[in-house]
C-alpha cells in the first residue's frame, strides 16, 4: 500500500524558513518522480515543484522559483522541500505526490502558516 507522510509544517514569520519532509513507503520510491503541491484557503491546489527519481532534474512553479528547493534521499525513502524567504502568500497545506502504480498518491498534508 502506497503511503506518503508529510511533516515539518508550522508557524513561521515572513522571511523565515522551513523544511518539509515526505516519507514514502509501499512502493519503489527510488523509481518514482515526486512532486509537491499546496492549497491555500479558498484557492485551488497549486503545483509547487517536481524532482525526477534520480534527482537529475527539478522544476518549480513561478511563485516559488528561487526560494524553494526540492530534494530527495532515496536511501531514506524521503523527499524534502526547503522553503526560504517565506511570504504570507505561502500559507497553505503542502502535499507530496507520486504518480505510480497506475495512479496518483497523495499524503495527508502538512500545514504551513506564514504570519507575523
KETINU-450707 format. One record per residue: y, x, z of N, C-alpha, C, O in turn; residue number from 0. Coordinates in steps of 0.001 Angstrom, whole numbers, always signed. Atoms other than C-alpha are relative to their C-alpha. Example, Ala and Ser with C-alpha at 12.3 -4.5 7.8 and 13.67 -1.06 7.14 Angstrom:
+---------+---------+---------+---------+---------+---------+---------+---------+---------+---------+---------+---------+-----+
:     nyy :     nxx :     nzz :    cayy :    caxx :    cazz :     cyy :     cxx :     czz :     oyy :     oxx :     ozz :   k :
+---------+---------+---------+---------+---------+---------+---------+---------+---------+---------+---------+---------+-----+
:   -1190 :    +890 :      +0 :   -4500 :  +12300 :   +7800 :   +1200 :    +900 :      +0 :   +1181 :   +1936 :    +665 :   0 :
:   -1190 :    -820 :     -60 :   -1060 :  +13670 :   +7140 :   +1090 :    -770 :    +730 :   +2198 :    -261 :    +899 :   1 :
+---------+---------+---------+---------+---------+---------+---------+---------+---------+---------+---------+---------+-----+
This chain:
+---------+---------+---------+---------+---------+---------+---------+---------+---------+---------+---------+---------+-----+
:     nyy :     nxx :     nzz :    cayy :    caxx :    cazz :     cyy :     cxx :     czz :     oyy :     oxx :     ozz :   k :
+---------+---------+---------+---------+---------+---------+---------+---------+---------+---------+---------+---------+-----+
:   -1193 :    +845 :      +0 :      +0 :      +0 :      +0 :   +1244 :    +880 :      +0 :   +1411 :   +1751 :    +854 :   0 :
:   -1238 :    -765 :     +97 :   +3342 :   +1398 :   -1069 :    +929 :    -380 :   +1154 :   +1167 :   -1559 :   +1419 :   1 :
:    -932 :    +239 :   -1091 :   +5711 :   +1786 :   +1844 :   +1132 :   +1014 :     -73 :    +904 :   +2204 :    -288 :   2 :
:   -1197 :    -829 :     -38 :   +9259 :   +3141 :   +1991 :    +778 :    -363 :   +1253 :   +1042 :   -1538 :   +1512 :   3 :
:    -710 :    +251 :   -1254 :  +11108 :   +3526 :   +5265 :   +1256 :    +859 :     +30 :   +1187 :   +2086 :     +97 :   4 :
:   -1281 :    -698 :     -54 :  +14795 :   +4414 :   +5300 :    +463 :    +170 :   +1444 :    +104 :    -613 :   +2323 :   5 :
:    -613 :    -222 :   -1305 :  +16662 :   +5829 :   +8271 :   +1243 :    +862 :    -185 :   +1489 :   +1398 :   -1265 :   6 :
:   -1156 :    -881 :     +36 :  +19839 :   +7694 :   +9123 :   +1329 :    -697 :    -108 :   +2375 :     -52 :     -36 :   7 :
:   -1263 :    +733 :     +77 :  +22411 :   +4963 :   +8768 :    +691 :     -56 :   +1356 :    +138 :    +349 :   +2378 :   8 :
:    -754 :    +126 :   -1229 :  +25072 :   +4270 :  +11330 :   +1457 :    -224 :    -264 :   +1869 :    -521 :   -1385 :   9 :
:   -1441 :    +161 :     +84 :  +28760 :   +4032 :  +12045 :    +650 :   +1375 :    -113 :    +352 :   +2274 :    +674 :  10 :
:    -682 :   -1274 :    +214 :  +30967 :   +6839 :  +10756 :   +1443 :    -267 :    -399 :   +1748 :   -1283 :   -1024 :  11 :
:   -1407 :    +147 :    +355 :  +34690 :   +7334 :  +10364 :    +240 :    +411 :   -1453 :    -516 :   +1208 :   -2009 :  12 :
:    -347 :    -454 :   +1361 :  +36310 :   +7664 :   +6950 :    +158 :   +1513 :     -43 :    +754 :   +2116 :    +849 :  13 :
:      -7 :   -1448 :    +131 :  +35930 :  +11223 :   +5726 :   -1213 :    +679 :    +598 :   -1416 :   +1879 :    +412 :  14 :
:   +1182 :    -565 :    -634 :  +32735 :  +11708 :   +7671 :   -1188 :    +116 :    -925 :   -1095 :    -153 :   -2123 :  15 :
:   +1218 :    -239 :    +768 :  +29194 :  +12475 :   +6559 :   -1198 :    -636 :    +688 :   -1213 :    -835 :   +1903 :  16 :
:   +1290 :    +483 :    -488 :  +25712 :  +11045 :   +6932 :   -1082 :    +485 :    -951 :    -828 :    +722 :   -2132 :  17 :
:   +1149 :    -270 :    +852 :  +22274 :  +11945 :   +5655 :   -1041 :   -1081 :    +226 :   -1517 :   -1288 :   +1342 :  18 :
:   +1032 :   +1022 :     -46 :  +19862 :   +9164 :   +4856 :   -1334 :    +611 :    -409 :   -1394 :   +1533 :   -1222 :  19 :
:   +1355 :    -430 :    +347 :  +16112 :   +9671 :   +4681 :    -823 :   -1190 :    -450 :    -574 :   -2323 :     -38 :  20 :
:    +937 :   +1027 :    +472 :  +13384 :   +7715 :   +2922 :   -1392 :    +613 :     +23 :   -1715 :   +1477 :    -792 :  21 :
:   +1367 :    -507 :    -119 :   +9813 :   +8384 :   +3996 :    -934 :    -916 :    -774 :    -939 :   -2130 :    -569 :  22 :
:    +872 :    +762 :    +887 :   +7220 :   +7293 :   +1449 :   -1462 :    +173 :    +384 :   -1863 :   +1218 :    +895 :  23 :
:   +1434 :     -80 :    -227 :   +3535 :   +6506 :   +1806 :    -704 :   -1000 :    -906 :     -94 :   -1943 :   -1412 :  24 :
:    +806 :    +945 :    +753 :    +716 :   +4788 :     -49 :     -40 :    +219 :   -1497 :    -619 :    -587 :   -2225 :  25 :
:      +6 :    -298 :   +1431 :   +1281 :   +6388 :   -3450 :    +325 :   +1481 :    -162 :    +785 :   +2117 :    +786 :  26 :
:    -301 :   -1413 :    +217 :   +1674 :   +9842 :   -5020 :   +1498 :    +234 :    -166 :   +2022 :    +212 :   -1280 :  27 :
:   -1455 :    -133 :      +0 :   +5297 :  +10428 :   -4082 :    +468 :   +1085 :    -965 :   +1482 :    +923 :   -1644 :  28 :
:    -420 :   -1131 :    +839 :   +5454 :  +13735 :   -5946 :     -56 :    -307 :   -1489 :    +414 :    +490 :   -2300 :  29 :
:    +104 :    +389 :   +1407 :   +4731 :  +11906 :   -9208 :   +1008 :   -1069 :    -404 :    +976 :   -1558 :   -1533 :  30 :
:    -873 :   +1146 :    +254 :   +7487 :   +9334 :   -8970 :   +1472 :    +363 :    +141 :   +1869 :    +948 :   +1149 :  31 :
:   -1453 :     -63 :    -218 :  +11223 :   +9420 :   -9603 :    +378 :    -921 :   +1150 :    -350 :   -1860 :   +1472 :  32 :
:    -450 :    +802 :   -1121 :  +13185 :   +7971 :   -6722 :   +1478 :    -306 :    -166 :   +2250 :    +528 :    -639 :  33 :
:   -1401 :    +424 :    +117 :  +16441 :   +6050 :   -6613 :    +513 :    -488 :   +1343 :    -250 :    -897 :   +2218 :  34 :
:    -691 :    +645 :   -1112 :  +18952 :   +4974 :   -4027 :    +924 :   -1074 :    -579 :   +1587 :    -874 :   -1596 :  35 :
:    -900 :   +1091 :    +309 :  +20792 :   +1681 :   -4239 :    +753 :    -384 :   +1273 :    +395 :     +35 :   +2373 :  36 :
:    -694 :    +528 :   -1169 :  +23269 :     -23 :   -1967 :    +494 :   -1411 :    -298 :    +683 :   -1794 :   -1452 :  37 :
:    -542 :   +1339 :    +140 :  +24503 :   -3520 :   -1350 :   +1033 :    -237 :   +1100 :    +713 :    -267 :   +2289 :  38 :
:   -1092 :    +284 :    -928 :  +27849 :   -4205 :    +249 :     +71 :   -1501 :    +258 :    -397 :   -2292 :    -561 :  39 :
:    -101 :   +1433 :    -316 :  +28598 :   -7537 :   +1945 :    +693 :    -770 :   -1118 :   +1793 :    -419 :   -1543 :  40 :
:    -593 :    +850 :   +1011 :  +29221 :  -10211 :    -650 :      -1 :    +555 :   -1405 :    +603 :     -26 :   -2306 :  41 :
:     +21 :    -617 :   +1332 :  +28514 :   -7898 :   -3585 :   -1426 :    +162 :    -499 :   -2383 :     +84 :    +271 :  42 :
:   +1309 :    -246 :    +600 :  +25655 :   -7263 :   -5983 :    -517 :   +1373 :    +399 :    +248 :   +2256 :    +787 :  43 :
:    +587 :   -1309 :    -269 :  +23247 :   -4421 :   -5419 :    +484 :    +994 :   -1054 :    +548 :    +669 :   -2239 :  44 :
:    -571 :   -1037 :    +864 :  +24633 :   -1214 :   -6910 :    -891 :   +1231 :      -8 :   -1330 :   +1692 :   +1045 :  45 :
:    +759 :   -1240 :    +107 :  +22720 :   +1780 :   -8197 :    +875 :   +1172 :    +455 :   +2048 :   +1260 :     +93 :  46 :
:    -741 :   -1126 :    -562 :  +23751 :   +4976 :   -6383 :    -413 :   +1322 :    -626 :    +438 :   +2101 :   -1058 :  47 :
:    +447 :   -1307 :    +488 :  +21577 :   +7864 :   -7548 :   -1481 :     -57 :    -346 :   -2211 :    -934 :    +115 :  48 :
:   +1404 :    -134 :    +358 :  +18266 :   +8897 :   -9073 :    -363 :   +1474 :     -65 :    +477 :   +2312 :    -394 :  49 :
:    +504 :   -1360 :    +101 :  +16154 :  +12044 :   -8927 :   -1400 :     -50 :    -592 :   -2189 :    -931 :    -254 :  50 :
:   +1320 :     -38 :    +603 :  +13125 :  +12972 :  -11002 :   -1041 :    +496 :    +993 :    -713 :    +983 :   +2075 :  51 :
:   +1081 :    -364 :    -918 :   +9748 :  +13698 :   -9481 :     +40 :   +1464 :    +401 :    -321 :   +1813 :   +1525 :  52 :
:     -12 :   -1436 :    -282 :  +10237 :  +17458 :   -9714 :   +1389 :    +525 :    +347 :   +1601 :   +1736 :    +409 :  53 :
:   -1376 :    -344 :    -411 :  +13946 :  +17415 :   -8730 :    +795 :    +731 :   -1075 :   +1876 :   +1248 :    -792 :  54 :
:    -712 :    -732 :   +1050 :  +14946 :  +18929 :  -12069 :   +1262 :    -743 :    -418 :   +2282 :    -132 :    -738 :  55 :
:   -1118 :    +805 :    +489 :  +17244 :  +16077 :  -12970 :    +429 :   -1001 :   +1057 :    -407 :   -1606 :   +1728 :  56 :
:    -539 :   +1051 :    -855 :  +19528 :  +13850 :  -10911 :   +1264 :    -558 :    -642 :   +1908 :    +103 :   -1456 :  57 :
:   -1192 :    +634 :    +533 :  +22317 :  +11464 :  -11715 :    +563 :    -951 :   +1035 :    -143 :   -1393 :   +1941 :  58 :
:    -706 :    +753 :   -1015 :  +24874 :   +9448 :   -9811 :    +885 :   -1066 :    -613 :   +1372 :    -928 :   -1736 :  59 :
:    -989 :    +994 :    +380 :  +26944 :   +6329 :  -10049 :   +1401 :    +571 :     +97 :   +1657 :   +1479 :    +887 :  60 :
:   -1362 :    -542 :     +56 :  +30605 :   +6913 :  -10805 :    +698 :     -60 :   +1364 :   +1504 :    +812 :   +1687 :  61 :
:    -711 :    +181 :   -1270 :  +31711 :   +5671 :   -7394 :    -395 :   +1036 :   +1052 :    +314 :   +1198 :   +2045 :  62 :
:    +461 :    -971 :   -1003 :  +29744 :   +8379 :   -5535 :     -92 :   +1416 :    -560 :    -356 :   +2361 :    +182 :  63 :
:    +158 :   -1311 :    +634 :  +29706 :  +11252 :   -8002 :    +948 :   +1016 :    +641 :   +2136 :    +751 :    +819 :  64 :
:    -788 :   -1046 :    -629 :  +30892 :  +14476 :   -6393 :     +39 :     -86 :   +1511 :    +474 :    +858 :   +2171 :  65 :
:      -2 :    +163 :   -1463 :  +30485 :  +13111 :   -2857 :   -1407 :    -121 :    +568 :   -1652 :    +298 :   +1699 :  66 :
:   +1370 :    +225 :    -461 :  +26780 :  +12199 :   -2595 :    -936 :    +974 :    -716 :    -696 :   +1362 :   -1859 :  67 :
:   +1033 :    -864 :    +587 :  +23750 :  +14420 :   -3206 :   -1369 :    -571 :    +326 :   -1703 :    -799 :   +1489 :  68 :
:   +1375 :    +473 :    -177 :  +20226 :  +13151 :   -3742 :    -939 :   +1200 :     -63 :    -737 :   +2121 :    -854 :  69 :
:    +990 :   -1086 :      -7 :  +17282 :  +15412 :   -2964 :   -1326 :    -558 :    +488 :   -1416 :   -1721 :    +883 :  70 :
:   +1323 :    +424 :    -464 :  +13614 :  +15264 :   -2041 :    -798 :   +1194 :    +448 :    -563 :   +2319 :      +8 :  71 :
:    +962 :   -1002 :    -448 :  +10908 :  +17208 :    -269 :   -1373 :    -617 :    -203 :   -1837 :   -1398 :    +628 :  72 :
:   +1282 :    +625 :    +321 :   +7612 :  +16311 :   -1884 :   -1083 :    +360 :   +1012 :   -2020 :    -411 :   +1220 :  73 :
:    +985 :    -385 :   -1013 :   +5664 :  +18201 :    +759 :     +73 :    -916 :   +1225 :    -907 :   -1073 :   +1954 :  74 :
:    -181 :    +909 :   -1133 :   +7081 :  +15780 :   +3332 :     +25 :   -1460 :    -424 :    +235 :   -2349 :    +401 :  75 :
:     -65 :   +1381 :    +511 :   +6956 :  +12695 :   +1107 :   +1304 :    -686 :    +395 :   +1314 :   -1857 :    +774 :  76 :
:   -1286 :    +503 :    -477 :  +10618 :  +12235 :   +1885 :   +1100 :    +267 :   -1011 :   +1194 :   +1353 :   -1585 :  77 :
:   -1202 :    -139 :    +801 :  +13747 :  +11629 :    -132 :   +1224 :     -90 :    +881 :   +1180 :    -646 :   +1978 :  78 :
:   -1215 :     -52 :    -799 :  +17291 :  +12149 :   +1050 :   +1213 :    -414 :    -830 :   +1224 :    -312 :   -2057 :  79 :
:   -1294 :    +239 :    +617 :  +20803 :  +11032 :    +309 :   +1050 :    +555 :    +954 :   +1306 :      -5 :   +2020 :  80 :
:   -1055 :    -626 :    -788 :  +23509 :  +13325 :   +1643 :   +1324 :    -609 :    -444 :   +1671 :    -575 :   -1625 :  81 :
:   -1256 :    +685 :    +324 :  +26819 :  +11477 :   +1829 :   +1151 :    +689 :    +714 :   +1129 :    +848 :   +1934 :  82 :
:   -1164 :    -695 :    -565 :  +30137 :  +13269 :   +2345 :   +1266 :    -742 :    -403 :   +1252 :   -1584 :   -1301 :  83 :
:   -1305 :    +622 :    +301 :  +33796 :  +12229 :   +2316 :    -138 :   -1512 :    -103 :    +344 :   -2132 :   -1051 :  84 :
:    +278 :   +1435 :     +46 :  +32728 :   +8712 :   +3137 :   +1278 :    -819 :     +61 :   +2248 :    -469 :    +734 :  85 :
:   -1141 :    +923 :     +80 :  +35104 :   +5870 :   +2387 :    -410 :   -1361 :    +558 :   -1596 :   -1667 :    +676 :  86 :
:    +285 :   +1347 :    -494 :  +35389 :   +2371 :   +3771 :    -838 :    -769 :   -1027 :   -1716 :   -1551 :    -662 :  87 :
:    +723 :    +698 :   +1070 :  +34108 :   +1134 :    +398 :   -1470 :    +414 :    -110 :   -2234 :    -213 :    -843 :  88 :
:   +1414 :    -397 :      -5 :  +30827 :   +2988 :   +1010 :    -809 :    -823 :    +998 :   -2030 :    -677 :   +1072 :  89 :
:    +701 :    +859 :    -948 :  +29969 :    +460 :   +3711 :    -973 :    -910 :    -737 :    -581 :   -1650 :   -1639 :  90 :
:   +1035 :    +757 :    +700 :  +26686 :   -1146 :   +2666 :   -1337 :    +222 :    +693 :   -1465 :   +1059 :   +1586 :  91 :
:   +1382 :    -313 :    -340 :  +22986 :   -1373 :   +3269 :    -552 :    +841 :   -1144 :    -435 :    +471 :   -2312 :  92 :
:    +528 :    -942 :    +982 :  +21309 :   +1538 :   +1489 :   -1516 :    -103 :     -62 :   -2198 :    -123 :    +963 :  93 :
:   +1426 :    +164 :    +238 :  +17853 :   +1207 :     -39 :    -521 :   +1130 :    -896 :    +169 :   +1566 :   -1817 :  94 :
:    +672 :    -855 :    +967 :  +15452 :   +3655 :   -1629 :    -994 :    -846 :    -792 :   -1489 :   -1869 :    -320 :  95 :
:    +860 :    +762 :    +906 :  +13328 :   +2506 :   -4532 :    -815 :    +951 :    -859 :    -310 :   +1971 :   -1328 :  96 :
:    +837 :    -685 :    +973 :  +10422 :   +3799 :   -6562 :    -591 :   -1040 :    -936 :    -883 :   -2164 :    -528 :  97 :
:    +600 :    +864 :   +1015 :   +9059 :   +2273 :   -9754 :   -1340 :    +609 :    -358 :   -1409 :   +1535 :   -1166 :  98 :
:   +1314 :    -617 :    +144 :   +5358 :   +2994 :   -9670 :   -1070 :   -1058 :    +170 :    -842 :   -2096 :    +790 :  99 :
:   +1141 :    +917 :    -133 :   +2001 :   +1286 :   -9912 :    +354 :   -1391 :    -509 :     -45 :   -2402 :     +67 : 100 :
:    -264 :   +1268 :    +653 :   +3372 :   -1399 :  -12160 :   +1153 :    -801 :    +521 :   +1355 :   -1935 :     +87 : 101 :
:   -1121 :    +785 :    -485 :   +6414 :   -2440 :  -10236 :    +966 :    +791 :    +855 :    +694 :   +1936 :   +1217 : 102 :
:    -987 :    -609 :    -877 :   +9482 :   -1645 :   -8185 :    -390 :    -253 :   +1461 :    -870 :   -1327 :   +1824 : 103 :
:    +278 :    +108 :   -1425 :   +9036 :    -992 :   -4492 :   +1240 :    +444 :    +760 :   +1839 :   +1476 :    +455 : 104 :
:   -1237 :    -219 :    -736 :  +11887 :   -1123 :   -2005 :    -277 :    +162 :   +1489 :   -1222 :    -414 :   +2029 : 105 :
:     +36 :     -58 :   -1444 :  +12407 :    -117 :   +1571 :    +777 :   -1162 :    +593 :   +1288 :   -2021 :    -125 : 106 :
:    -674 :   +1090 :    -700 :  +13936 :   -2379 :   +4191 :   +1500 :    +246 :     +89 :   +2263 :    -667 :    +407 : 107 :
:   -1416 :    -330 :     -11 :  +17278 :    -575 :   +4013 :    +469 :    +565 :   +1320 :    -127 :    +331 :   +2371 : 108 :
:    -657 :    -525 :   -1195 :  +19489 :   +1267 :   +6448 :   +1504 :    -251 :    -162 :   +2076 :     -19 :   -1227 : 109 :
:   -1395 :    +445 :     +79 :  +22996 :    +105 :   +7262 :    +951 :   +1159 :    +262 :    +803 :   +1899 :   +1234 : 110 :
:   -1061 :   -1001 :    -152 :  +25976 :   +2403 :   +6797 :   +1331 :    -741 :    +117 :   +1689 :   -1551 :    -738 : 111 :
:   -1314 :    +602 :    -206 :  +29331 :   +1353 :   +8183 :   +1034 :   +1107 :    +118 :    +925 :   +1982 :    +976 : 112 :
:   -1080 :    -991 :     -19 :  +32436 :   +3407 :   +7464 :   +1262 :    -713 :    +479 :   +1803 :   -1583 :    -204 : 113 :
:   -1134 :    +690 :    -614 :  +35272 :   +2385 :   +9718 :    +656 :    +890 :   +1033 :      -3 :   +1698 :   +1687 : 114 :
:    -725 :    -738 :   -1024 :  +37953 :   +3858 :  +11913 :    +113 :    -842 :   +1266 :    +695 :    -395 :   +2254 : 115 :
+---------+---------+---------+---------+---------+---------+---------+---------+---------+---------+---------+---------+-----+
